[in-house]
Amino acid sequence: MANEILVTAEGLTLLQNELSELETVLRPANADAIREAKAHGDLRENAAYHEAKLNQTRIEQRIAELKKVLQSAKVVERQETGGAHLGSVISLLDLEFDEEFDVTLVGAFEADPAAGKVSISSPMGAALVGATADVEVVIDTPGGKQKYRVKKVV
């Protein structure tokens, strides 16, 4: 399938849980908010109504997006050999600042750089795919080239 979206098993579960929450919790709660706002009368100047309608649009768009993603999601199991790949946890040493940190390679829809989850389609993720321990990687970033040493791949 040409439009497959690669995800880890954990990422698939998170996407399914988000869809379930949107459909069973947030959508009905927002429908209640719309009904309550309508009960207040004139809709032209009813800020609560307009906010609830905007939230409804956001919720419905996210539901549609998640359904589309889940239809084309392909779970990639972590391999035990061959270097870093989807699902691998990689310990890196920043050669410029001499700081060590861990990143997990994930699919694009799971990416959360603040939590150390790096998409395999990002510059850093692409550079790390296939990397093994004691290898140096150079990543082109908008701020210039960043150099890292792979300490270990789990």
DSSP file (Angstrom, degrees, kcal/mol; ACC not computed):
  #  RESIDUE AA STRUCTURE BP1 BP2  ACC     N-H-->O    O-->H-N    N-H-->O    O-->H-N    TCO  KAPPA ALPHA  PHI   PSI    X-CA   Y-CA   Z-CA
    1    1 A M    >         0   0    0      0, 0.0     3,-1.1     0, 0.0    71,-0.0   0.000 360.0 360.0 360.0 123.6    0.0    0.0    0.0
    2    2 A A  T 3   +     0   0    0      1,-0.3     0, 0.0     0, 0.0     0, 0.0   0.790 360.0  48.9 -71.0 -28.6    1.6    3.2   -1.2
    3    3 A N  T 3  S+     0   0    0      2,-0.1    -1,-0.3    70,-0.0     2,-0.1  -0.025  77.5 148.6-103.8  31.3    0.0    5.5    1.5
    4    4 A E    <   -     0   0    0     -3,-1.1     2,-0.6    69,-0.1    69,-0.2  -0.367  38.6-146.4 -65.5 142.7    0.8    3.4    4.5
    5    5 A I  E     -a   73   0A   0     67,-2.7    69,-2.9    64,-0.2     2,-0.3  -0.958  16.8-138.4-111.1 115.3    1.3    5.2    7.7
    6    6 A L  E     +a   74   0A   0     -2,-0.6   103,-0.3    67,-0.2     2,-0.3  -0.571  32.3 163.1 -79.6 132.1    3.9    3.5    9.9
    7    7 A V  E     -a   75   0A   0     67,-2.1    69,-2.6    -2,-0.3     2,-0.2  -0.962  36.0-116.6-141.4 157.7    3.1    3.3   13.6
    8    8 A T     >  -     0   0    0     -2,-0.3     4,-2.4    67,-0.2     5,-0.2  -0.498  37.3-107.8 -84.2 165.7    4.3    1.3   16.5
    9    9 A A  H  > S+     0   0    0     67,-0.3     4,-2.0     1,-0.2     5,-0.1   0.903 123.9  50.3 -60.4 -40.3    1.8   -1.0   18.3
   10   10 A E  H  > S+     0   0    0      1,-0.2     4,-2.3     2,-0.2    -1,-0.2   0.908 109.5  50.7 -63.2 -42.5    1.8    1.5   21.2
   11   11 A G  H  > S+     0   0    0      1,-0.2     4,-2.3     2,-0.2    -2,-0.2   0.884 107.8  52.6 -63.7 -39.1    1.2    4.4   18.8
   12   12 A L  H  X S+     0   0    0     -4,-2.4     4,-2.5     1,-0.2    -1,-0.2   0.919 109.1  49.8 -61.9 -43.5   -1.7    2.5   17.2
   13   13 A T  H  X S+     0   0    0     -4,-2.0     4,-2.6     1,-0.2    -2,-0.2   0.912 109.9  50.7 -61.7 -43.1   -3.3    2.0   20.7
   14   14 A L  H  X S+     0   0    0     -4,-2.3     4,-2.3     2,-0.2    -1,-0.2   0.906 111.2  48.1 -61.8 -41.9   -2.9    5.7   21.5
   15   15 A L  H  X S+     0   0    0     -4,-2.3     4,-2.3     2,-0.2    -2,-0.2   0.912 112.5  48.8 -65.3 -42.1   -4.6    6.7   18.2
   16   16 A Q  H  X S+     0   0    0     -4,-2.5     4,-2.4     1,-0.2    -2,-0.2   0.897 111.8  49.4 -64.0 -40.4   -7.4    4.2   18.8
   17   17 A N  H  X S+     0   0    0     -4,-2.6     4,-2.5     2,-0.2    -2,-0.2   0.894 109.8  51.0 -66.3 -39.6   -7.9    5.5   22.4
   18   18 A E  H  X S+     0   0    0     -4,-2.3     4,-2.5     2,-0.2    -2,-0.2   0.925 111.0  48.5 -63.4 -43.6   -8.0    9.1   21.2
   19   19 A L  H  X S+     0   0    0     -4,-2.3     4,-2.5     1,-0.2     5,-0.2   0.925 111.3  50.2 -61.2 -44.9  -10.6    8.3   18.6
   20   20 A S  H  X S+     0   0    0     -4,-2.4     4,-2.7     1,-0.2     5,-0.4   0.918 111.2  48.4 -60.6 -44.5  -12.7    6.5   21.2
   21   21 A E  H  X>S+     0   0    0     -4,-2.5     4,-2.3     1,-0.2     5,-2.2   0.907 111.7  49.9 -64.1 -41.2  -12.5    9.4   23.6
   22   22 A L  I  <>S+     0   0    0     -4,-2.5     5,-2.5     3,-0.2    -1,-0.2   0.926 117.2  40.4 -61.7 -43.9  -13.5   11.9   20.9
   23   23 A E  I  <5S+     0   0    0     -4,-2.5    -2,-0.2    -5,-0.2    -1,-0.2   0.851 126.7  30.3 -75.9 -35.2  -16.4    9.8   19.8
   24   24 A T  I  <5S+     0   0    0     -4,-2.7    -3,-0.2    -5,-0.2    -2,-0.2   0.700 133.8  17.4-101.7 -20.4  -17.7    8.7   23.2
   25   25 A V  I  X5S+     0   0    0     -4,-2.3     4,-2.0    -5,-0.4    -3,-0.2   0.770 125.1  37.5-116.1 -58.8  -16.8   11.6   25.5
   26   26 A L  I  ><S+     0   0    0     -5,-2.2     4,-2.5     2,-0.2     5,-0.2   0.901 114.1  52.3 -71.0 -41.8  -15.9   14.8   23.8
   27   27 A R  H  ><S+     0   0    0     -5,-2.5     4,-2.1    -6,-0.3    -1,-0.2   0.955 114.0  42.3 -61.3 -50.6  -18.5   14.7   21.0
   28   28 A P  H  > S+     0   0    0      0, 0.0     4,-2.1     0, 0.0    -1,-0.2   0.897 114.3  52.1 -63.4 -38.3  -21.5   14.1   23.3
   29   29 A A  H  X S+     0   0    0     -4,-2.0     4,-1.8     1,-0.2    -2,-0.2   0.899 110.9  47.6 -63.7 -39.1  -20.2   16.7   25.8
   30   30 A N  H  X S+     0   0    0     -4,-2.5     4,-2.2     2,-0.2    -1,-0.2   0.874 108.0  54.9 -69.9 -36.2  -19.9   19.3   23.1
   31   31 A A  H  X S+     0   0    0     -4,-2.1     4,-2.3     1,-0.2    -2,-0.2   0.899 108.2  50.1 -62.1 -39.5  -23.4   18.4   21.8
   32   32 A D  H  X S+     0   0    0     -4,-2.1     4,-2.6     1,-0.2    -1,-0.2   0.898 108.5  52.4 -63.2 -40.3  -24.7   19.2   25.3
   33   33 A A  H  X S+     0   0    0     -4,-1.8     4,-2.3     2,-0.2    -2,-0.2   0.877 109.3  49.4 -64.3 -37.2  -22.8   22.5   25.3
   34   34 A I  H  X S+     0   0    0     -4,-2.2     4,-2.4     2,-0.2    -2,-0.2   0.932 111.5  48.5 -66.5 -45.5  -24.4   23.4   22.0
   35   35 A R  H  X S+     0   0    0     -4,-2.3     4,-1.5     1,-0.2    -2,-0.2   0.919 113.0  48.0 -60.4 -43.6  -27.9   22.5   23.3
   36   36 A E  H  < S+     0   0    0     -4,-2.6     4,-0.5     1,-0.2    -1,-0.2   0.909 111.8  49.1 -64.1 -42.3  -27.3   24.5   26.5
   37   37 A A  H >< S+     0   0    0     -4,-2.3     3,-1.1     1,-0.2    12,-0.2   0.879 108.3  54.2 -66.0 -37.3  -26.0   27.6   24.6
   38   38 A K  H >< S+     0   0    0     -4,-2.4     3,-1.7     1,-0.3    -1,-0.2   0.849  99.6  62.8 -62.8 -33.7  -29.0   27.4   22.2
   39   39 A A  T 3< S+     0   0    0     -4,-1.5    -1,-0.3     1,-0.3    -2,-0.2   0.681  88.8  70.8 -66.8 -17.0  -31.3   27.6   25.3
   40   40 A H  T <  S-     0   0    0     -3,-1.1     2,-0.4    -4,-0.5    -1,-0.3   0.485 102.8-129.0 -81.6  -2.1  -29.9   31.0   26.1
   41   41 A G  S <  S+     0   0    0     -3,-1.7    -1,-0.2    -4,-0.1     5,-0.1  -0.773  73.2  58.6 105.1-138.5  -31.7   32.6   23.2
   42   42 A D        -     0   0    0     -2,-0.4     3,-0.4     1,-0.2    -2,-0.0  -0.052  53.8-165.4 -44.3 115.9  -30.3   34.9   20.4
   43   43 A L  S >  S+     0   0    0      1,-0.2     3,-1.1     2,-0.1    -1,-0.2   0.671  75.4  75.9 -81.9 -17.9  -27.6   32.9   18.6
   44   44 A R  T 3  S+     0   0    0      1,-0.3    -1,-0.2     5,-0.0    -2,-0.1   0.850 111.1  24.8 -64.2 -33.5  -26.1   36.0   16.8
   45   45 A E  T 3  S+     0   0    0     -3,-0.4     2,-0.9     5,-0.0    -1,-0.3  -0.030  91.0 118.9-120.4  29.7  -24.4   37.3   19.9
   46   46 A N    <>  -     0   0    0     -3,-1.1     4,-2.1     1,-0.2     3,-0.2  -0.808  37.2-177.3-102.5  96.4  -24.1   34.1   21.9
   47   47 A A  H  > S+     0   0    0     -2,-0.9     4,-2.5     1,-0.2     5,-0.2   0.865  82.2  55.9 -62.8 -37.8  -20.3   33.5   22.4
   48   48 A A  H  > S+     0   0    0      1,-0.2     4,-2.2     2,-0.2    -1,-0.2   0.892 108.3  48.7 -62.7 -39.0  -20.8   30.2   24.1
   49   49 A Y  H  > S+     0   0    0    -12,-0.2     4,-2.3    -3,-0.2    -2,-0.2   0.936 112.0  47.5 -65.1 -47.3  -22.8   28.9   21.1
   50   50 A H  H  X S+     0   0    0     -4,-2.1     4,-2.0     1,-0.2    -2,-0.2   0.882 112.7  49.4 -64.6 -38.1  -20.1   30.0   18.6
   51   51 A E  H  X S+     0   0    0     -4,-2.5     4,-2.4     2,-0.2    -1,-0.2   0.906 110.8  49.8 -66.1 -42.1  -17.3   28.5   20.7
   52   52 A A  H  X S+     0   0    0     -4,-2.2     4,-2.2    -5,-0.2    -2,-0.2   0.881 110.0  50.8 -64.6 -38.3  -19.2   25.2   21.0
   53   53 A K  H  X S+     0   0    0     -4,-2.3     4,-2.0     2,-0.2    -1,-0.2   0.891 109.9  50.1 -66.7 -39.0  -19.7   25.1   17.2
   54   54 A L  H  X S+     0   0    0     -4,-2.0     4,-2.3     2,-0.2    -2,-0.2   0.919 110.9  49.4 -63.3 -42.6  -16.0   25.8   16.6
   55   55 A N  H  X S+     0   0    0     -4,-2.4     4,-2.8     1,-0.2    -2,-0.2   0.883 107.5  55.0 -62.9 -37.8  -15.2   22.9   19.0
   56   56 A Q  H  X S+     0   0    0     -4,-2.2     4,-2.7     2,-0.2    -1,-0.2   0.919 108.2  48.7 -60.7 -43.4  -17.6   20.7   17.1
   57   57 A T  H  X S+     0   0    0     -4,-2.0     4,-2.4     2,-0.2    -2,-0.2   0.924 112.4  48.0 -62.4 -45.0  -15.8   21.4   13.9
   58   58 A R  H  X S+     0   0    0     -4,-2.3     4,-2.3     2,-0.2    -2,-0.2   0.922 112.9  48.2 -62.0 -44.4  -12.4   20.7   15.5
   59   59 A I  H  X S+     0   0    0     -4,-2.8     4,-2.5     1,-0.2    -2,-0.2   0.936 112.8  47.3 -62.9 -47.1  -13.7   17.4   17.0
   60   60 A E  H  X S+     0   0    0     -4,-2.7     4,-2.2     1,-0.2    -1,-0.2   0.877 111.9  50.6 -65.0 -37.3  -15.3   16.2   13.8
   61   61 A Q  H  X S+     0   0    0     -4,-2.4     4,-2.4    -5,-0.2    -1,-0.2   0.916 111.7  47.4 -65.5 -42.2  -12.1   17.1   11.8
   62   62 A R  H  X S+     0   0    0     -4,-2.3     4,-2.8     2,-0.2    -2,-0.2   0.889 110.9  51.9 -67.6 -38.5   -9.9   15.2   14.2
   63   63 A I  H  X S+     0   0    0     -4,-2.5     4,-2.5     2,-0.2    -1,-0.2   0.939 111.6  46.8 -61.0 -46.6  -12.3   12.2   14.1
   64   64 A A  H  X S+     0   0    0     -4,-2.2     4,-2.1     1,-0.2    -2,-0.2   0.911 113.1  49.6 -62.1 -42.4  -12.1   12.1   10.3
   65   65 A E  H  X S+     0   0    0     -4,-2.4     4,-2.4     1,-0.2    -2,-0.2   0.929 112.0  47.4 -62.7 -45.9   -8.3   12.5   10.4
   66   66 A L  H  X S+     0   0    0     -4,-2.8     4,-3.0     1,-0.2     5,-0.2   0.895 110.2  52.1 -64.7 -40.2   -7.9    9.7   12.9
   67   67 A K  H  X S+     0   0    0     -4,-2.5     4,-1.6     2,-0.2    -1,-0.2   0.911 111.3  47.8 -61.7 -41.4  -10.3    7.3   11.0
   68   68 A K  H  X S+     0   0    0     -4,-2.1     4,-1.3     2,-0.2    -2,-0.2   0.915 113.4  47.6 -64.9 -43.4   -8.3    8.0    7.8
   69   69 A V  H  X S+     0   0    0     -4,-2.4     4,-0.6     1,-0.2     3,-0.4   0.927 111.0  50.7 -63.5 -45.5   -5.0    7.3    9.6
   70   70 A L  H  < S+     0   0    0     -4,-3.0     3,-0.4     1,-0.2    -1,-0.2   0.810 105.7  57.0 -65.7 -29.1   -6.2    4.2   11.2
   71   71 A Q  H  < S+     0   0    0     -4,-1.6    -1,-0.2     1,-0.2    -2,-0.2   0.856 118.1  32.0 -68.1 -34.2   -7.4    2.8    7.9
   72   72 A S  H  < S+     0   0    0     -4,-1.3   -67,-2.7    -3,-0.4    -1,-0.2   0.274  90.8 124.9-108.1  11.7   -4.0    3.1    6.4
   73   73 A A  E  <  -a    5   0A   0     -4,-0.6     2,-0.5    -3,-0.4   -67,-0.2  -0.490  40.4-165.2 -73.7 138.2   -1.9    2.5    9.5
   74   74 A K  E     -a    6   0A   0    -69,-2.9   -67,-2.1    -2,-0.2     2,-0.4  -0.980  15.7-137.4-124.7 118.7    0.6   -0.3    9.4
   75   75 A V  E     -a    7   0A   0     -2,-0.5     2,-0.6   -69,-0.2   -67,-0.2  -0.617  16.3-158.7 -76.9 126.1    2.0   -1.6   12.7
   76   76 A V        -     0   0    0    -69,-2.6   -67,-0.3    -2,-0.4     2,-0.2  -0.932  10.1-141.5-108.3 119.3    5.8   -2.1   12.4
   77   77 A E        -     0   0    0     -2,-0.6     2,-0.2   -69,-0.1     9,-0.1  -0.541  27.4-101.9 -79.7 144.4    7.1   -4.5   15.0
   78   78 A R        -     0   0    0     -2,-0.2     2,-0.2     9,-0.1     9,-0.1  -0.462  35.6-139.9 -67.0 131.1   10.5   -3.7   16.5
   79   79 A Q        -     0   0    0      7,-0.3     6,-0.1    -2,-0.2    -1,-0.1  -0.599   4.5-141.8 -90.2 155.5   13.3   -5.8   15.1
   80   80 A E  S    S+     0   0    0     -2,-0.2     2,-0.3     2,-0.0     3,-0.1   0.622  79.5  33.4 -92.2 -14.1   16.1   -7.2   17.2
   81   81 A T  S    S+     0   0    0      1,-0.1    -2,-0.1     3,-0.0     0, 0.0  -0.842  83.3  61.3-134.6 170.4   18.9   -6.7   14.7
   82   82 A G  S    S-     0   0    0     -2,-0.3    -1,-0.1    48,-0.0     2,-0.1   0.620  97.5 -83.5  92.3  13.8   20.1   -4.3   12.0
   83   83 A G  S    S-     0   0    0     -3,-0.1    49,-0.2    70,-0.1    48,-0.2  -0.332  82.2 -10.5  87.5-170.6   20.4   -1.0   13.9
   84   84 A A        +     0   0    0     47,-2.5    46,-3.4    44,-0.4     2,-0.3  -0.320  69.2 146.6 -69.1 144.6   17.9    1.6   14.8
   85   85 A H    >   -     0   0    0     44,-0.2     3,-2.7    45,-0.1    20,-0.3  -0.898  55.9 -33.7-159.7-176.2   14.4    1.5   13.3
   86   86 A L  T 3  S+     0   0    0      1,-0.3    -7,-0.3    -2,-0.3    20,-0.2  -0.276 129.7  19.5 -54.0 125.5   10.8    2.2   14.2
   87   87 A G  T 3  S+     0   0    0     18,-3.3    -1,-0.3     1,-0.3     2,-0.1   0.224  92.5 132.8  97.3 -12.8   10.3    1.6   17.9
   88   88 A S    <   -     0   0    0     -3,-2.7    17,-2.4    17,-0.1     2,-0.5  -0.437  50.2-142.0 -73.1 144.6   14.0    1.7   18.8
   89   89 A V  E     -B  104   0B   0     15,-0.2    65,-3.2    -2,-0.1     2,-0.5  -0.944  22.3-164.4-103.6 125.1   15.1    3.7   21.8
   90   90 A I  E     -BC 103 153B   0     13,-3.4    13,-2.2    -2,-0.5     2,-0.6  -0.939  14.1-148.3-118.9 127.1   18.4    5.4   21.0
   91   91 A S  E     -BC 102 152B   0     61,-2.6    60,-3.2    -2,-0.5    61,-1.1  -0.838  26.3-171.0 -91.5 123.7   20.8    6.9   23.6
   92   92 A L  E     -BC 101 150B   0      9,-3.5     9,-2.2    -2,-0.6     2,-0.5  -0.857  20.7-148.8-118.2 149.9   22.6    9.9   22.0
   93   93 A L  E     -BC 100 149B   0     56,-2.2    56,-2.1    -2,-0.3     2,-0.7  -0.980  19.0-137.7-115.1 119.1   25.5   12.0   23.0
   94   94 A D  E  >> -BC  99 148B   0      5,-3.4     4,-1.8    -2,-0.5     5,-0.8  -0.671  13.5-158.2 -74.2 114.3   25.4   15.6   21.7
   95   95 A L  T  45S+     0   0    0     52,-2.1    -1,-0.2    -2,-0.7    53,-0.1   0.732  86.4  51.6 -72.4 -22.0   29.0   16.2   20.7
   96   96 A E  T  45S+     0   0    0     51,-0.6    -1,-0.2     1,-0.1    52,-0.1   0.907 125.1  22.8 -78.5 -43.2   28.7   20.0   20.8
   97   97 A F  T  45S-     0   0    0      2,-0.1    -2,-0.2     0, 0.0    -1,-0.1   0.439  96.9-127.9-105.5  -2.0   27.3   20.2   24.4
   98   98 A D  T  <5 +     0   0    0     -4,-1.8     2,-0.4     1,-0.2    -3,-0.2   0.896  60.3 142.4  54.6  44.6   28.5   16.9   25.8
   99   99 A E  E   < -B   94   0B   0     -5,-0.8    -5,-3.4     2,-0.0     2,-0.4  -0.937  41.5-145.8-117.4 139.4   24.9   16.0   26.9
  100  100 A E  E     +B   93   0B   0     -2,-0.4     2,-0.3    -7,-0.2    -7,-0.2  -0.849  27.3 156.0-105.5 140.3   23.4   12.6   26.7
  101  101 A F  E     -B   92   0B   0     -9,-2.2    -9,-3.5    -2,-0.4     2,-0.4  -0.972  32.4-121.1-154.7 163.7   19.7   12.0   26.0
  102  102 A D  E     -B   91   0B   0     -2,-0.3     2,-0.3   -11,-0.2   -11,-0.2  -0.862  20.9-174.8-111.9 144.6   17.3    9.3   24.7
  103  103 A V  E     -B   90   0B   0    -13,-2.2   -13,-3.4    -2,-0.4     2,-0.5  -0.970  15.2-144.1-131.7 152.4   15.0    9.4   21.7
  104  104 A T  E     -Bd  89 117B   0     12,-3.1    14,-2.6    -2,-0.3     2,-0.5  -0.971  19.0-130.7-115.0 129.1   12.4    6.9   20.5
  105  105 A L  E     + d   0 118B   0    -17,-2.4   -18,-3.3    -2,-0.5     2,-0.3  -0.687  41.6 160.4 -81.4 124.6   11.9    6.5   16.7
  106  106 A V  E     - d   0 119B   0     12,-2.6    14,-2.2    -2,-0.5    15,-0.3  -0.810  41.6 -84.3-135.2 172.8    8.2    6.6   15.9
  107  107 A G    >>  -     0   0    0     -2,-0.3     3,-1.4    12,-0.2     4,-0.8  -0.298  50.2 -98.1 -74.7 167.6    5.8    7.2   13.0
  108  108 A A  G >4 S+     0   0    0      1,-0.3     3,-0.6  -102,-0.2    11,-0.1   0.835 121.9  52.5 -59.0 -37.1    4.8   10.7   12.0
  109  109 A F  G 34 S+     0   0    0   -103,-0.3    -1,-0.3     1,-0.2  -102,-0.1   0.611 110.6  48.6 -79.0  -9.9    1.5   10.6   13.9
  110  110 A E  G <4 S+     0   0    0     -3,-1.4    -1,-0.2     8,-0.0    -2,-0.2   0.564  82.0 127.2 -99.0 -11.7    3.2    9.6   17.1
  111  111 A A    <<  +     0   0    0     -4,-0.8     7,-0.2    -3,-0.6    -6,-0.1  -0.154  20.2 158.8 -57.2 135.3    5.9   12.2   17.1
  112  112 A D  B > > -E  117   0B   0      5,-2.2     5,-2.1     1,-0.1     3,-1.8  -0.594  15.9-173.5-154.8  83.4    6.3   14.3   20.2
  113  113 A P  G > 5S+     0   0    0      0, 0.0     3,-1.5     0, 0.0     5,-0.1   0.817  84.6  60.4 -55.0 -34.0    9.8   15.8   20.3
  114  114 A A  G 3 5S+     0   0    0      1,-0.3    -2,-0.0     2,-0.1     0, 0.0   0.803 108.9  44.4 -64.4 -27.2    9.2   17.2   23.8
  115  115 A A  G < 5S-     0   0    0     -3,-1.8    -1,-0.3     2,-0.2     3,-0.1   0.305 124.0-104.1 -97.7   7.7    8.6   13.7   25.0
  116  116 A G  T < 5S+     0   0    0     -3,-1.5   -12,-3.1    -4,-0.3     2,-0.7   0.662  78.0 135.8  80.7  16.0   11.6   12.3   23.1
  117  117 A K  E   < -dE 104 112B   0     -5,-2.1    -5,-2.2   -14,-0.2     2,-0.5  -0.882  34.0-170.6-101.8 111.7    9.5   10.7   20.4
  118  118 A V  E     -d  105   0B   0    -14,-2.6   -12,-2.6    -2,-0.7     2,-0.1  -0.878  21.3-122.6-110.0 129.6   11.1   11.5   17.0
  119  119 A S  E >   -d  106   0B   0     -2,-0.5     3,-1.5   -14,-0.2     6,-0.6  -0.424  12.6-134.9 -68.1 139.0    9.5   10.8   13.7
  120  120 A I  T 3  S+     0   0    0    -14,-2.2     9,-0.2     1,-0.3    -1,-0.1   0.655 107.3  57.8 -68.5 -13.2   11.4    8.5   11.3
  121  121 A S  T 3  S+     0   0    0    -15,-0.3    -1,-0.3     4,-0.1   -14,-0.1   0.481  88.4  93.1 -94.4  -2.8   10.5   11.0    8.6
  122  122 A S  S <> S-     0   0    0     -3,-1.5     4,-3.1     1,-0.1     5,-0.3  -0.432  93.7-105.7 -80.4 163.6   12.1   14.0   10.4
  123  123 A P  H  > S+     0   0    0      0, 0.0     4,-1.8     0, 0.0     5,-0.1   0.916 122.0  44.6 -56.3 -43.7   15.7   14.9    9.6
  124  124 A M  H  > S+     0   0    0      2,-0.2     4,-1.6     1,-0.2     5,-0.1   0.946 115.2  47.0 -66.5 -47.4   16.9   13.4   13.0
  125  125 A G  H  > S+     0   0    0     -6,-0.6     4,-1.4     1,-0.2    -5,-0.2   0.909 111.7  50.4 -60.9 -43.8   14.8   10.3   12.6
  126  126 A A  H  < S+     0   0    0     -4,-3.1    -1,-0.2    -7,-0.3    -2,-0.2   0.880 110.5  50.3 -62.7 -38.0   15.9    9.7    9.1
  127  127 A A  H  < S+     0   0    0     -4,-1.8    -1,-0.2    -5,-0.3    -2,-0.2   0.800 111.7  48.8 -69.5 -28.1   19.6   10.1   10.1
  128  128 A L  H >< S+     0   0    0     -4,-1.6     3,-2.4    -3,-0.2   -44,-0.4   0.693  80.7 109.5 -87.5 -19.4   19.2    7.6   12.9
  129  129 A V  T 3< S+     0   0    0     -4,-1.4   -44,-0.2     1,-0.3     3,-0.1  -0.398  93.6   9.6 -60.8 125.0   17.4    4.8   11.0
  130  130 A G  T 3  S+     0   0    0    -46,-3.4    -1,-0.3     1,-0.3   -45,-0.1   0.310  95.4 141.2  88.6  -7.8   19.9    2.0   10.7
  131  131 A A    <   -     0   0    0     -3,-2.4   -47,-2.5   -48,-0.2    -1,-0.3  -0.347  32.0-163.0 -69.1 148.1   22.4    3.5   13.1
  132  132 A T    >   -     0   0    0    -49,-0.2     3,-1.2     1,-0.1    18,-0.2  -0.752  35.6 -63.5-123.2 172.4   24.2    1.3   15.5
  133  133 A A  T 3  S+     0   0    0     -2,-0.2    18,-0.2     1,-0.2    -1,-0.1  -0.212 117.5  19.5 -58.5 146.0   26.2    1.9   18.7
  134  134 A D  T 3  S+     0   0    0     16,-3.2     2,-0.4     1,-0.3    -1,-0.2   0.647  92.2 129.5  68.0  20.1   29.4    4.0   18.5
  135  135 A V    <   -     0   0    0     -3,-1.2    15,-3.1    15,-0.4     2,-0.4  -0.845  52.7-137.2-101.4 140.4   28.4    5.6   15.2
  136  136 A E  E     -F  149   0B   0     -2,-0.4     2,-0.4    13,-0.2    13,-0.2  -0.816  19.1-165.7 -94.7 136.7   28.4    9.3   14.6
  137  137 A V  E     -F  148   0B   0     11,-2.7    11,-2.5    -2,-0.4     2,-0.5  -0.955   8.7-153.6-121.3 143.0   25.5   10.9   12.8
  138  138 A V  E     -F  147   0B   0     -2,-0.4     2,-0.5     9,-0.2     9,-0.2  -0.968  12.2-163.6-115.9 127.8   25.4   14.4   11.4
  139  139 A I  E     -F  146   0B   0      7,-2.9     7,-2.5    -2,-0.5     2,-0.6  -0.947  15.0-137.0-118.1 125.4   21.9   16.0   11.1
  140  140 A D  E     +F  145   0B   0     -2,-0.5     5,-0.2     5,-0.2   -16,-0.0  -0.703  34.2 170.5 -79.0 121.4   21.2   19.0    8.9
  141  141 A T  E >   -F  144   0B   0      3,-1.6     3,-2.0    -2,-0.6    -2,-0.0  -0.826  50.8-103.2-124.6 165.2   19.0   21.4   10.8
  142  142 A P  T 3  S+     0   0    0      0, 0.0     3,-0.1     0, 0.0    -1,-0.0   0.801 124.4  52.9 -57.6 -27.2   17.8   25.0   10.1
  143  143 A G  T 3  S-     0   0    0      1,-0.3     2,-0.2     0, 0.0    -3,-0.0   0.393 125.6 -90.5 -88.5   3.4   20.4   26.1   12.7
  144  144 A G  E <   - F   0 141B   0     -3,-2.0    -3,-1.6     2,-0.0    -1,-0.3  -0.686  68.3 -26.0 117.5-173.5   23.2   24.2   11.0
  145  145 A K  E     - F   0 140B   0     -2,-0.2     2,-0.4    -5,-0.2    -5,-0.2  -0.593  53.6-159.5 -80.7 134.6   24.7   20.7   11.3
  146  146 A Q  E     - F   0 139B   0     -7,-2.5    -7,-2.9    -2,-0.3     2,-0.5  -0.942   5.3-152.2-113.5 135.1   24.3   18.9   14.6
  147  147 A K  E     + F   0 138B   0     -2,-0.4   -52,-2.1    -9,-0.2   -51,-0.6  -0.916  17.6 172.8-113.7 133.5   26.7   16.0   15.5
  148  148 A Y  E     -CF  94 137B   0    -11,-2.5   -11,-2.7    -2,-0.5     2,-0.5  -0.951  23.7-142.1-133.3 152.3   25.7   13.1   17.7
  149  149 A R  E     -CF  93 136B   0    -56,-2.1   -56,-2.2    -2,-0.3     2,-0.6  -0.973  23.2-128.9-113.1 130.0   27.3    9.8   18.8
  150  150 A V  E     -C   92   0B   0    -15,-3.1   -16,-3.2    -2,-0.5   -15,-0.4  -0.683  24.9-177.9 -77.4 117.6   25.0    6.9   19.2
  151  151 A K  E     -     0   0B   0    -60,-3.2     2,-0.3    -2,-0.6    -1,-0.2   0.898  64.3 -19.3 -83.5 -45.3   25.8    5.4   22.6
  152  152 A K  E     -C   91   0B   0    -61,-1.1   -61,-2.6   -19,-0.1     2,-0.5  -0.987  50.4-142.1-159.8 157.3   23.3    2.5   22.4
  153  153 A V  E      C   90   0B   0     -2,-0.3   -63,-0.2   -63,-0.2   -20,-0.1  -0.992 360.0 360.0-124.1 122.6   20.3    1.2   20.5
  154  154 A V              0   0    0    -65,-3.2   -64,-0.1    -2,-0.5    -1,-0.1   0.359 360.0 360.0-113.0 360.0   17.6   -0.7   22.5
